[in-house]
Amino acid sequence: MHTSDIESRLVAIWQELLDVRPVRVNDNFFDLGGDSVMTSRLAATIKEIWKVDLPMAMIFQVPTVEEMAAFLSGKITPKWSSRIMPLKPGGSRIPFLCVDAGPFFRHLTSRLSPEQPFLGLRLAHTRDLPTHYCLKDIAQYHIQTIREFQPSGPYCVGGWSAGGLVAYEIAQQLRAAGEEVSLLVLFDVTNWAAPQKGAALERALVPIWRVKSGFARLAELKPEDKWGYLRAAASERYLNLCRLLWLAGDRMQRRFSRRIMLAPRGPSKAVFVAAQRYRPLPYEGPAVLFRSALQANGPYHEPTLGWSDLIPNLDVCDMPGGHNDMFLDPYVDLLAERLERRLSPLLRAEASRDSKPATGGLQVASSSNCSMLGEL
């Protein structure tokens, strides 16, 4: 099939998938509204028609119809492996390596300095993980990827939600190998293994608070927005049910030495179940926690999300909104500004090392709620 024929076929597929007309050959899939779900559907369609695997990281490297058609016809080869999402590959600073970062992070990366590289670490598959894998195995997978394009430090790593736990373990293993980790960034990451603090009565009130806050939020919405809120709530309940099934499948897998069909082997499933079993060790390096103001446990959450006893050099920075909101308008500008303030000194510290070898690397200010860094 000629490239022009592939382009015509892709235009029709994009228009149907994205519900956008017209689609031009130089339009960007993600600029047209493509997200992780649509990317998965596109990849499935491409595999069915052209028998080619095109994971999300590859789609990000050939995001236009013209480039994708050239790839499918064998005329171009992506520069990065499927284990790297090059959200923002250019720049002179130390790359920020963000676990599981995908299209959802484009709002943030577009607001950072042009000199700040931002690369997503993707768990492309789980074939290489042991049958009884753990989060340390997933971290080792990513470290192997990191070493391929950045053999030595200093490193800057981070992650959101469960991906943040993977980033924590990556930082631990890099430091144990004698590498410098200039900064660990945790985007609303909870240490699920931390002992629950507070009275038993307070913990028992959490489900009641969740129901009450849900109805209060529903009452605040305009009539035309209520159905969307209910759909999102139903999707969240469905995901929670799926997660229970993943955990059950993982428990069954641990009874067998060979892999069983019920075992959660998909990348997102693997990260979730491994994170549930993860028991983090103390971390001595500099770290920042961007904590959402609206926590799932409401007023009953621990102020540092369970990290106070493990990270002595922790900078806690409150962000407005809920778990996803810091990456979306109107709060993403604030997140970008605060993250930029922490990333921008990294290059200067590295550049000054030749002239001041006794400085001992970057020292990141530790503060509570960003007070020492002059935040808004």
Buried (B, 14 or more C-beta within 10 A) or exposed (E): EEBEEBBBBBBEBBBEBBEEEEBEBEBEBBEBEBBEEBBEBBBEBBEEBBEEEBBBBBBBBBBBBBBBBBBBBEEBEBEBBBBBBBBBBEBEBBBBBBBBBBBBBBBBBEBBBEEBBBBBBBBBBBEEBEEEBBBBBBBBBBBEBBEEBBEEBBBBBBBBBBBBBBBBBBBBBBBEEEBBBBBBBBBBBBBBBBEEEBEEEBEEBBEEBEEEEEEEEEEEEEEEEBEEBEEEEEEEEEEEEEBEEBBEBBEEBEEEEEEEEBBBBEBBBBBBBBBBBBEBEEBEBBBBBBBBEBBBBBEBBBBBBBBBEBBEBBBBBBBEBBBEBBBBEEBBEBBBEBBEBBBBBBBEBBEEBEEEEEEEBBEBBBBEEBEEBEBE
